[in-house]
Structures are given as C-alpha cells and as structure tokens.
Amino acid sequence: IGVFSIRKNEVQRVVSVKEKNDKYPVKQLVRSGMKNIYTTHPVGFSQIMRDNNVYFLKRTVDPPIRTFSLIEYPDKHLLISTSNGLMEYVEGKGSADIKTDIDFSSMRIFDMKTDDDLLILATNGNGIYILKDKKLYQHLSVTNGLSDNNCKKMCTSGDTIYVSTDNGLNILVKQNHLWNISEIITVKNGLLSNTVNDAAI
C-alpha cells in the first residue's frame, strides 16, 4: 500500500504529488550517492522528497512505466529494470533506455548487484544474467546447476553471492573470474520452506 516514514515513533504515509490517495506496492528503495531516495513501483519510478519533515513522492520518469528493481551503477547513474527492459536515469539529466545483447523486455529483473565491472541480474524465470560492458558474460540457470530459474533477491559478501529462489538458497562463489554454484540450502538443511524471499548477512 505504499511507502511510510517513521520519525519519533510517528508513522506517516508517503503520498504522491499528483494523487493524494494513491496506493502502490513498493518493489525497492535505494539511497543514491547524492543522498536522494528513490523507489520502484508498478506505476513508475519516483524520488522521495521532503518538505518540513513531510515526505512525498515525485514521479521521476514520464510517462508512467512499471518498474521492479534499481541500483546505482556507476556513480550518479541509476539503473532501473522496467517492464520494457533496462533504463538508466542520471540524476539531474533524465532517463534513457539501455540496449544490451540480451532482450530483457519480456523478463522481470527482481534484483541487481555489481562486481567490479560486472552487472549481475536476478530474473524471474530466466535465472541469473551477468553482463560486462552491456554484453553477456555468464548465464546461470537450472541447466548448469541453479536450483530454480525464479530468482528473487541477492545478498553479496566478498566473492560470495546468496541467491533467494523458489527452490532454496543458492550460494555462488567466484573462481577464476566466473561465478559457480557451490551449495544449495533447502529444507534438507533445516529451512522451513524451499521458497526463500530474501537473505542478509
């Protein structure tokens, strides 16, 4: 039902500038290097603004487009996954579509991480894509060991990535500049369910 701010134990719903009563499921929140806060949701990509300790949403991209995840990469550049593929937003300058040798227009990218010059994308139904210079560098799916192609969130720690899927938690380890599946944690290891939504260190 939206974004909420909590200040001195007071809860306030963050509303849109244009529609005061709009409700929207929030996909992701990110604070940029310039200390601005952005959110992705089904009707756009918005910046969370503040005026006298009152927070409100300002739609950043028009026309409205469905968005899923975002990451700052590189500095001052926000990379956003949308229903039309990947889009880049440069703070203060605007947005533009990003062309890669993989067509992401029919995929939902639920999470994105970086590894030096690599961009790692967790998709819903197509596994994990790793790009270098906007070109495919590596693709992980059930065909080469991933427990499920429905990937949700990723948690990184050094040369290890924990991938939440609908069929367990996959642990990826980087060896010789490539990511490999080293272990899959499921109910056999004590999880209450194989459906994992997120993980944190």
C-alpha positions in Angstrom: 0.0 0.0 0.0 2.9 2.3 -0.4 5.9 3.9 1.4 5.9 5.0 5.0 8.2 7.2 7.0 8.8 6.8 10.8 10.0 9.8 12.7 10.0 9.9 16.6 7.6 6.9 16.5 5.2 8.7 14.3 4.2 6.8 11.2 3.2 8.8 8.0 2.3 7.5 4.6 4.4 9.0 1.8 1.9 10.2 -0.9 2.2 11.2 -4.5 2.3 14.8 -5.5 -0.4 14.3 -8.1 -2.7 11.7 -6.4 -3.0 12.1 -2.6 -4.8 8.8 -2.1 -2.9 6.5 -4.4 -1.8 3.1 -3.2 1.0 1.1 -4.7 3.1 -1.9 -3.9 6.7 -0.9 -3.4 9.4 -3.1 -5.0 12.6 -1.5 -3.8 14.1 1.6 -2.1 17.6 2.9 -2.8 19.5 5.9 -1.5 21.9 7.3 -4.1 25.4 8.6 -3.6 23.9 12.1 -3.7 21.7 11.1 -0.7 18.5 11.1 -2.7 16.0 8.3 -2.1 14.2 6.5 -5.0 11.6 3.8 -5.2 10.3 1.5 -7.8 6.6 0.5 -8.0 4.0 -0.6 -10.6 3.2 2.9 -11.9 6.7 4.4 -12.1 10.0 5.3 -10.7 9.8 8.1 -8.1 12.0 10.2 -5.9 11.1 10.6 -2.2 11.2 14.3 -1.4 10.9 16.1 2.0 9.4 19.4 2.9 9.3 20.4 6.5 9.7 16.8 7.6 6.8 15.8 5.4 7.7 13.2 2.8 6.1 12.9 -0.6 6.7 11.2 -3.9 7.7 12.9 -7.1 7.5 10.8 -10.2 10.8 11.0 -11.9 10.1 9.3 -15.2 7.1 10.1 -17.6 5.1 8.5 -19.0 4.4 6.0 -16.1 6.1 2.7 -16.6 6.2 -0.5 -14.4 9.5 -0.8 -12.6 10.9 -3.6 -10.4 14.5 -3.0 -9.1 17.2 -0.4 -9.2 20.9 0.1 -8.4 23.3 2.9 -8.6 25.8 1.9 -11.3 28.1 3.7 -11.9 28.1 6.7 -9.6 25.2 9.1 -10.1 23.7 6.7 -12.6 20.6 4.7 -11.6 20.0 1.5 -13.5 16.3 0.6 -13.4 14.6 -2.6 -14.5 11.2 -1.9 -16.1 8.6 -3.8 -18.0 10.3 -2.7 -21.2 13.8 -3.7 -20.2 16.7 -1.8 -18.7 16.6 2.0 -18.3 19.3 4.4 -17.0 18.5 7.6 -15.0 21.2 10.2 -14.5 20.4 12.5 -11.6 19.5 15.9 -12.9 19.6 14.9 -16.5 16.9 12.4 -17.3 16.4 8.8 -18.5 17.2 6.7 -21.5 16.7 3.0 -22.5 19.8 0.8 -22.3 20.5 -1.6 -25.1 22.2 -4.9 -24.4 22.8 -8.1 -26.4 20.1 -9.8 -24.2 16.5 -8.7 -24.7 15.1 -8.1 -21.2 11.8 -6.6 -22.3 9.9 -9.8 -21.5 11.7 -10.5 -18.2 11.2 -9.2 -14.7 14.5 -8.4 -13.1 13.9 -8.6 -9.3 17.4 -7.6 -8.1 20.7 -6.2 -9.4 24.2 -6.3 -7.9 27.6 -5.3 -9.2 31.0 -7.0 -9.1 33.7 -4.5 -10.2 32.9 -4.1 -13.9 30.2 -6.8 -13.9 26.5 -6.3 -13.6 24.6 -9.3 -12.0 20.8 -9.6 -12.7 18.4 -11.9 -10.9 15.4 -12.6 -13.1 12.0 -14.2 -12.5 12.0 -17.3 -14.7 15.3 -17.0 -16.6 17.9 -17.4 -13.9 20.9 -15.1 -13.4 22.5 -13.0 -16.1 25.9 -11.5 -15.7 26.8 -8.6 -18.1 30.1 -7.0 -18.9 30.1 -3.8 -21.0 26.4 -4.4 -21.7 27.2 -7.9 -23.2 26.5 -11.3 -21.9 29.4 -12.6 -19.7 27.8 -15.5 -18.0 24.3 -17.1 -17.6 23.3 -19.3 -14.7 20.2 -21.4 -14.8 18.8 -24.8 -13.9 20.7 -26.2 -16.9 24.0 -25.6 -15.2 23.2 -26.2 -11.6 20.9 -23.4 -10.3 18.1 -24.8 -8.2 15.4 -22.7 -9.8 15.1 -20.0 -12.5 12.8 -17.9 -10.4 15.4 -15.7 -8.6 14.3 -13.0 -6.2 16.9 -11.3 -4.1 20.7 -11.5 -3.9 23.0 -10.8 -1.0 26.7 -10.3 -1.6 29.7 -10.8 0.7 33.1 -10.6 -0.9 33.4 -13.4 -3.5 30.1 -15.0 -2.4 26.6 -14.3 -3.6 23.5 -15.7 -1.8 20.6 -16.1 -4.2 17.0 -16.5 -2.9 14.8 -18.7 -5.2 11.6 -20.6 -5.2 13.6 -23.8 -4.6 16.1 -23.0 -1.9 19.0 -20.6 -1.2 21.8 -20.8 -3.8 25.4 -20.0 -2.8 27.6 -18.7 -5.6 31.3 -18.4 -5.3 33.6 -16.6 -7.7 36.5 -18.7 -9.1 38.8 -17.7 -12.0 36.6 -14.7 -12.7 33.5 -16.8 -13.1 30.6 -17.5 -10.7 29.9 -21.1 -9.8 27.2 -22.7 -7.6 28.9 -24.2 -4.6 25.9 -25.1 -2.4 22.1 -25.2 -2.3 20.4 -24.9 1.1 16.9 -26.4 1.3 14.5 -28.0 3.8 17.0 -30.9 3.9 19.4 -28.4 5.6 16.8 -27.2 8.1 14.9 -24.5 6.2 11.2 -24.3 7.0 10.4 -23.9 3.3 12.3 -24.1 -0.1 10.6 -20.8 -1.0 13.2 -18.2 0.0 12.3 -14.5 -0.4 15.5 -12.8 0.8 18.7 -13.3 2.8 21.0 -11.0 4.6 24.4 -11.2 6.3 
